[in-house]
Amino acid sequence: MSEYVSTRDLHEQVSGYSDVLLQGLAPDGGLYMPVDFPTFSTAELQRMVDKPYPELFVEVKKGFIGEDIPLVDQQGFADRAFDHERFPFVVGGNYVPVHEISTNFYIQELSHGPTAAFKDMAMQPLGQELAHVLEVRDQNWLALGATSGDTGPAAEAMVKGQERLALIMLSPREGMSEFQKAQMALLSGGNVFNLSIDAGFRECQDIVKQLKREPEFAHLGAVNSINWARVASQIPYWVSAYLQVVPNIGDPVDFVVPTGNFGNILAGYMARRMGLPIRRLIAATNENTVMHEVIQTGRYAPRQEHLITSSPSMDISEASNFERLVYDLFEQNPEAVLEYMAELKIAGEAQFEEFGLPRTALHELGFDSGSSTHADRLDSIKWVHEQSGRAIDPHTADAVTVARRKAVREVPIVALSTAKPVKFESTIAEAGVPVPARELRFVGIEEDAKEIDGFVELPNSSSAVGEFILKNVDLAA
Ligand SMILES: *Cc1c(COP(=O)(O)O)cnc(C)c1O
């Protein structure tokens, strides 16, 4: 149990959880996938109903870690990751609460963590696990990543103050909200390096990819959702949502997910494979519709550029986790994955039918999809407020938009809420909904950030970034 293979490895060499956690991407450029899946019986799910979230977290995730981390430590990490200090707004101990906002229409809140985005749900436990594994191995870990706004703060909150961890985070000069910039600025210093690149998110990602191809930087870790450990840490809240919503275990539930790099919904897909009775996994995209298109038509066509939208954390031109689905579609055959990826590289797109799959192959795995525009977001923010008095953020609004179209009354539908409205107050105001009062911890952070020099400004050049790293960061592992 808990062995991993790369989606591209013809020799199918196995790695353990700790290696997967530290490495992110496999050395051959593929993504790690577990060889076997732990599964739940109805009785096991029933026993989880009343478990506090940190216990449910370990129950669901332990099968992916195996012997690599002793079970008592796993529980200790989860207890520390999900506690009142990190989640001050949580009431009654439910870290992932579900609210019914209209008959059989639910929203699950996943953003009560330190940086007000759902990415904390995985990053917080990961920080604990990383510190443990590095201590055991007497190693340090340095990660290099790019952010469009939410990964940055969440990853920095994970690394901050941890002795064996360090993080270099590239971000675009324009495009992040003032709030997100302030979050990152306030976390800078010590083992956290913020590089503001004179370019967009896509260029930041390209610089990261380019540098990781160079021998000096090849060992740097990854914090985005290509890291399997992140996906595995997101499965438990799917289980929790299901258990909160159904009267009887076994009843079907539909889920709608605001989708960017396909990490979150992939966790739902894994939950379904593990036996959670999810009926449909519905991906909601914004105007960047790459994943909507492939789910509906079987044609996967990464774009040259992404559009900049008011749900910026879903602004992608390709979805890095798609390869994990491809691996399953081809029945875990790395040779077929390599052929598919080669075609994609040469032609810039690939169709399922050319590979002997039906165009609706992803429907057969349980997926459906829809897309949402800026006007839809505003309308859904308003609708949720009218229904329930709650304010939602624009990413959640994309999910709500699609859920409103796809809901069937007899089956509960859960829209995952991936950020707090405080991160995107101007869009809430634009929708004509009163902006909620800020929690104390977020009051005035934009002003506080002005006092410090939180970013080093660099040109759009991988050699400039490489030079900065060599000069300023201790690369010793
Ligand atoms: C990262 C993010 C998403 C997209 O999640 P993926 O796992 O990349 O699909 C959606 N909403 C918010 C607020 C995010 O921060």
Ligand as a Chemical Component Dictionary entry (heavy atoms), coordinates in Angstrom:
data_LIG
# 
_chem_comp.id                   LIG 
_chem_comp.type                 NON-POLYMER 
_chem_comp.pdbx_formal_charge   0 
_chem_comp.three_letter_code    LIG 
# 
loop_
_chem_comp_atom.comp_id 
_chem_comp_atom.atom_id 
_chem_comp_atom.alt_atom_id 
_chem_comp_atom.type_symbol 
_chem_comp_atom.charge 
_chem_comp_atom.model_Cartn_x 
_chem_comp_atom.model_Cartn_y 
_chem_comp_atom.model_Cartn_z 
_chem_comp_atom.pdbx_ordinal 
LIG C1 C1 C 0 -6.646  27.595 -6.666 1  
LIG C2 C2 C 0 -8.043  28.056 -6.654 2  
LIG C3 C3 C 0 -9.018  27.477 -7.475 3  
LIG C4 C4 C 0 -8.702  26.401 -8.501 4  
LIG O1 O1 O 0 -8.402  25.165 -7.904 5  
LIG P1 P1 P 0 -7.724  23.987 -8.748 6  
LIG O2 O2 O 0 -7.407  22.946 -7.753 7  
LIG O3 O3 O 0 -6.492  24.583 -9.372 8  
LIG O4 O4 O 0 -8.695  23.557 -9.782 9  
LIG C5 C5 C 0 -10.328 27.912 -7.359 10 
LIG N1 N1 N 0 -10.658 28.892 -6.498 11 
LIG C6 C6 C 0 -9.747  29.487 -5.709 12 
LIG C7 C7 C 0 -10.175 30.586 -4.813 13 
LIG C8 C8 C 0 -8.416  29.091 -5.752 14 
LIG O5 O5 O 0 -7.513  29.690 -4.945 15 
# 
loop_
_chem_comp_bond.comp_id 
_chem_comp_bond.atom_id_1 
_chem_comp_bond.atom_id_2 
_chem_comp_bond.value_order 
_chem_comp_bond.pdbx_ordinal 
LIG C1 C2 SING 1  
LIG C2 C3 SING 2  
LIG C2 C8 DOUB 3  
LIG C3 C4 SING 4  
LIG C3 C5 DOUB 5  
LIG C4 O1 SING 6  
LIG O1 P1 SING 7  
LIG P1 O2 DOUB 8  
LIG P1 O3 SING 9  
LIG P1 O4 SING 10 
LIG C5 N1 SING 11 
LIG N1 C6 DOUB 12 
LIG C6 C7 SING 13 
LIG C6 C8 SING 14 
LIG C8 O5 SING 15 
# 
